[in-house]
Amino acid sequence: WVSKDVVQADVKIATGNIIPHRYAGYGGGAKSILPGISSREAIGYNHLYVETGEAALGKTKGNPVREEMEEAARMIGLDMIVNTVMNVKNEIVKVVAGDPDLAHQAGVRICNNIYGVKIPEKADIILASSYPMDISFHQASKTLEAIGHIIKEKSTIIMLSPCYEGIGGKDFIDYLKEKTPEDIIKSIKAHKEKNVVSGVISYLIAKCKEKAKIYLISEGIQDKDIMEMGMLPAKSAQSVLDNILPRYGEEAKILVLPTASITLPLLEEE
């Protein structure tokens, strides 16, 4: 279901901002329709496409979440979009307007030039700062979703984030405590009254935890809460490195991302 007022409008123009998005590929475009003016049920159904493994940061083609958004926009007759593309300082560098699909694709290309970082190969160890999305773990978790595809099996992530406002809402905390990605999906489907976005984010974090051991260095989250989320607390990046480097050896591939939460890693070997 979508807003009746929008469907009945003579002219439909969507505004927004194009930026890499954790499972819709990018923000902007048809995202103003779904989830923008859609029902809770429609949003939940759409977001659960993350379970396919094809919904990912920076991916549009073959991404069922993005493709259904664009289908919804066509169904209601979205006439055009006016979207901004901003840099890391939140300054507008480009405005794209016109056909919802074509204008969005043009914005995506510009967005890739701003946020895209070429990564030569997958890493054994990643030091990732969640700056500037670091006010809470709910925001900082964008860091983990950004790097899930560039880590090797049995890798280590050292995440640095102050999280001064703690973890996030109750639904998010509850989902994070689930043991497996499958458990989270079951919980999302069983508790439709809960925030589905928090569930989906927790699912993506859980998928990351399947591949990597995650150390979290944070002033705003207590050690016991970090462990309840399935991660390991640490006091410094150096202490973690001193502990794990012997395990990986001299050939370890280490990647440092100072603004991981707004970085779009582009793996060159793919």
C-alpha positions as CSV (number, residue, x, y, z in Angstrom):
1,W,0.0,0.0,0.0
2,V,1.1,3.6,-0.7
3,S,-0.3,7.0,0.1
4,K,-3.6,7.6,-1.7
5,D,-3.0,11.3,-1.9
6,V,0.2,10.8,-3.9
7,V,-1.4,8.2,-6.2
8,Q,-4.2,10.6,-7.1
9,A,-1.9,13.6,-7.6
10,D,-1.7,15.0,-11.2
11,V,2.1,15.5,-11.1
12,K,4.4,13.4,-8.9
13,I,7.9,14.7,-8.2
14,A,10.2,13.0,-5.7
15,T,13.1,14.8,-3.9
16,G,16.0,13.2,-2.1
17,N,19.7,12.7,-1.7
18,I,21.8,10.0,-3.4
19,I,24.3,8.4,-1.1
20,P,25.4,4.8,-0.7
21,H,22.8,2.8,1.2
22,R,23.4,-0.3,3.2
23,Y,20.9,-2.5,1.4
24,A,19.0,-0.4,-1.2
25,G,22.3,0.2,-3.0
26,Y,21.9,4.0,-2.9
27,G,19.5,6.5,-1.4
28,G,17.4,8.8,-3.5
29,G,15.3,8.0,-6.6
30,A,12.4,5.6,-6.1
31,K,13.3,5.3,-2.4
32,S,11.0,8.3,-1.9
33,I,8.1,6.0,-2.8
34,L,9.1,2.8,-1.2
35,P,9.6,3.1,1.7
36,G,8.9,6.9,1.6
37,I,5.1,6.8,1.3
38,S,4.5,3.1,1.6
39,S,2.7,1.1,4.3
40,R,4.5,-0.7,7.1
41,E,3.6,-4.0,5.6
42,A,5.0,-3.1,2.2
43,I,8.2,-1.8,3.8
44,G,8.7,-4.9,5.8
45,Y,8.2,-7.2,2.7
46,N,10.7,-5.1,0.7
47,H,13.4,-5.0,3.3
48,L,13.3,-8.7,3.9
49,Y,14.9,-9.2,0.5
50,V,18.2,-8.8,2.4
51,E,17.8,-12.5,3.0
52,T,18.6,-13.2,-0.6
53,G,22.2,-11.9,-0.2
54,E,21.8,-9.7,-3.3
55,A,20.8,-6.5,-1.5
56,A,24.0,-4.6,-0.8
57,L,25.7,-1.3,-0.4
58,G,26.4,0.3,-3.8
59,K,24.5,-2.3,-5.8
60,T,21.5,-1.5,-8.0
61,K,21.4,-4.1,-10.8
62,G,20.2,-7.4,-9.4
63,N,19.4,-5.9,-6.1
64,P,15.8,-6.9,-5.3
65,V,15.3,-4.2,-2.7
66,R,16.2,-1.4,-5.2
67,E,14.4,-3.1,-8.1
68,E,11.1,-3.3,-6.2
69,M,11.5,0.3,-5.2
70,E,11.8,1.3,-8.8
71,E,8.8,-1.0,-9.7
72,A,6.7,0.8,-7.1
73,A,7.6,4.2,-8.5
74,R,6.6,3.1,-12.0
75,M,3.3,1.6,-10.7
76,I,2.2,4.9,-9.1
77,G,3.4,6.9,-12.1
78,L,6.3,8.9,-10.6
79,D,7.0,11.6,-13.2
80,M,10.4,12.8,-12.2
81,I,12.9,13.2,-9.4
82,V,15.1,16.1,-8.2
83,N,18.0,14.6,-6.2
84,T,21.1,16.1,-4.7
85,V,24.5,14.5,-4.5
86,M,26.6,15.8,-1.5
87,N,30.2,15.4,-0.5
88,V,31.6,14.3,2.8
89,K,31.2,17.9,4.1
90,N,27.5,17.8,3.4
91,E,27.9,20.3,0.6
92,I,25.8,20.0,-2.6
93,V,28.1,19.2,-5.5
94,K,25.4,18.2,-8.0
95,V,21.7,18.2,-8.6
96,V,20.2,15.6,-11.0
97,A,16.6,15.9,-12.3
98,G,14.4,14.2,-14.8
99,D,13.4,10.6,-15.5
100,P,13.4,8.7,-12.1
101,D,15.6,5.9,-13.4
102,L,18.0,7.8,-15.7
103,A,18.5,10.7,-13.4
104,H,19.2,8.4,-10.5
105,Q,21.7,6.4,-12.5
106,A,23.5,9.7,-13.4
107,G,23.6,10.6,-9.7
108,V,24.9,7.2,-8.7
109,R,27.9,7.6,-11.1
110,I,28.7,11.0,-9.5
111,C,28.3,9.4,-6.0
112,N,30.7,6.7,-6.8
113,N,33.4,9.2,-7.7
114,I,32.9,10.9,-4.3
115,Y,32.5,8.0,-2.0
116,G,34.1,5.1,-3.9
117,V,37.5,3.8,-2.8
118,K,39.2,1.1,-4.8
119,I,40.3,-1.9,-2.7
120,P,42.8,-4.2,-4.4
121,E,41.9,-7.3,-2.5
122,K,40.1,-8.6,0.6
123,A,41.6,-7.9,4.0
124,D,42.6,-10.1,6.9
125,I,42.4,-7.2,9.3
126,I,40.4,-4.0,9.0
127,L,40.8,-0.9,11.3
128,A,37.6,1.0,10.7
129,S,36.5,4.3,12.3
130,S,32.8,5.0,12.1
131,Y,33.3,8.7,11.8
132,P,31.2,10.8,11.1
133,M,28.3,8.4,11.8
134,D,29.3,7.7,15.4
135,I,26.7,9.2,17.7
136,S,25.2,5.7,18.5
137,F,25.9,2.1,17.5
138,H,22.8,2.2,15.3
139,Q,24.4,4.8,13.2
140,A,28.0,3.4,13.5
141,S,26.9,0.0,12.3
142,K,27.0,1.4,8.8
143,T,30.7,0.8,9.1
144,L,30.2,-3.0,9.4
145,E,27.7,-3.1,6.5
146,A,30.2,-1.1,4.3
147,I,33.0,-3.6,4.8
148,G,31.2,-7.0,4.9
149,H,32.2,-7.8,1.3
150,I,35.9,-6.9,1.6
151,I,36.8,-9.1,4.5
152,K,38.2,-12.7,4.3
153,E,36.8,-15.6,6.2
154,K,38.1,-15.7,9.7
155,S,39.2,-12.1,9.5
156,T,39.3,-9.4,12.2
157,I,37.6,-6.1,12.4
158,I,38.7,-3.4,14.8
159,M,35.9,-0.9,14.9
160,L,36.4,2.5,16.6
161,S,33.3,4.5,17.5
162,P,32.5,6.7,20.6
163,C,28.7,5.9,20.5
164,Y,28.1,8.6,23.1
165,E,24.3,7.9,22.9
166,G,24.8,4.2,23.4
167,I,23.5,1.4,21.2
168,G,20.2,2.5,19.9
169,G,16.5,1.7,20.4
170,K,15.1,-1.3,22.3
171,D,14.1,-3.2,19.2
172,F,17.7,-2.8,17.8
173,I,19.2,-4.0,21.0
174,D,16.9,-7.0,21.2
175,Y,17.7,-8.0,17.6
176,L,21.4,-7.7,18.2
177,K,21.2,-10.2,21.0
178,E,19.9,-12.9,18.6
179,K,22.5,-15.6,18.0
180,T,22.3,-16.1,14.2
181,P,21.2,-14.2,11.1
182,E,18.5,-16.8,10.7
183,D,17.2,-16.2,14.2
184,I,16.9,-12.5,13.4
185,I,14.9,-13.1,10.3
186,K,12.5,-15.4,12.2
187,S,12.2,-12.7,14.9
188,I,11.4,-10.0,12.3
189,K,8.7,-12.2,10.8
190,A,7.2,-13.1,14.1
191,H,7.2,-9.6,15.6
192,K,5.7,-7.3,12.9
193,E,5.1,-4.6,15.5
194,K,8.9,-4.1,15.9
195,N,11.0,-1.8,13.8
196,V,11.9,-3.8,10.7
197,V,14.8,-1.5,9.8
198,S,16.5,-2.3,13.1
199,G,16.0,-6.0,12.4
200,V,17.5,-5.8,8.9
201,I,20.5,-3.8,10.2
202,S,21.0,-6.4,12.9
203,Y,20.8,-9.1,10.3
204,L,23.5,-7.5,8.2
205,I,25.7,-7.1,11.3
206,A,25.2,-10.8,12.1
207,K,26.2,-11.8,8.6
208,C,29.4,-9.8,9.1
209,K,30.0,-11.6,12.5
210,E,29.9,-14.9,10.7
211,K,33.0,-14.1,8.7
212,A,34.9,-11.9,11.2
213,K,35.8,-11.5,14.9
214,I,34.8,-7.9,15.7
215,Y,36.5,-5.8,18.4
216,L,34.7,-2.6,19.4
217,I,36.5,0.3,21.0
218,S,33.8,2.6,22.4
219,E,33.5,5.1,25.2
220,G,29.7,5.0,25.1
221,I,29.0,1.3,25.4
222,Q,29.8,-0.8,28.4
223,D,31.9,-4.0,27.9
224,K,29.1,-6.3,29.0
225,D,26.8,-4.8,26.4
226,I,29.4,-5.2,23.7
227,M,29.8,-8.9,24.6
228,E,26.0,-9.3,24.6
229,M,26.0,-8.0,21.1
230,G,28.4,-10.8,20.1
231,M,31.5,-8.6,19.9
232,L,34.7,-8.1,21.9
233,P,35.5,-5.0,23.9
234,A,38.9,-3.4,23.6
235,K,40.8,-0.4,25.0
236,S,42.9,0.4,22.0
237,A,43.6,-0.7,18.4
238,Q,47.2,-1.3,19.2
239,S,46.5,-3.8,22.0
240,V,44.3,-5.8,19.6
241,L,46.9,-5.7,16.8
242,D,49.6,-6.8,19.2
243,N,47.4,-9.8,20.1
244,I,46.3,-10.9,16.6
245,L,49.1,-10.1,14.3
246,P,51.2,-13.2,15.2
247,R,48.2,-15.3,14.1
248,Y,48.1,-13.8,10.6
249,G,51.8,-13.7,10.0
250,E,53.9,-11.3,8.0
251,E,51.7,-11.6,4.9
252,A,48.6,-10.2,6.6
253,K,46.6,-7.8,4.5
254,I,45.6,-4.8,6.6
255,L,43.2,-2.1,5.6
256,V,42.6,1.2,7.4
257,L,39.4,3.1,6.7
258,P,39.2,6.4,8.6
259,T,35.6,7.2,7.5
260,A,34.3,3.8,6.9
261,S,30.6,4.7,7.6
262,I,30.5,6.9,4.5
263,T,32.9,5.0,2.4
264,L,31.9,2.8,-0.6
265,P,34.7,0.1,-0.9
266,L,35.0,-1.0,-4.6
267,L,36.8,-4.4,-4.6
268,E,38.9,-4.5,-7.8
269,E,39.1,-8.3,-7.9
270,E,35.3,-8.6,-8.4
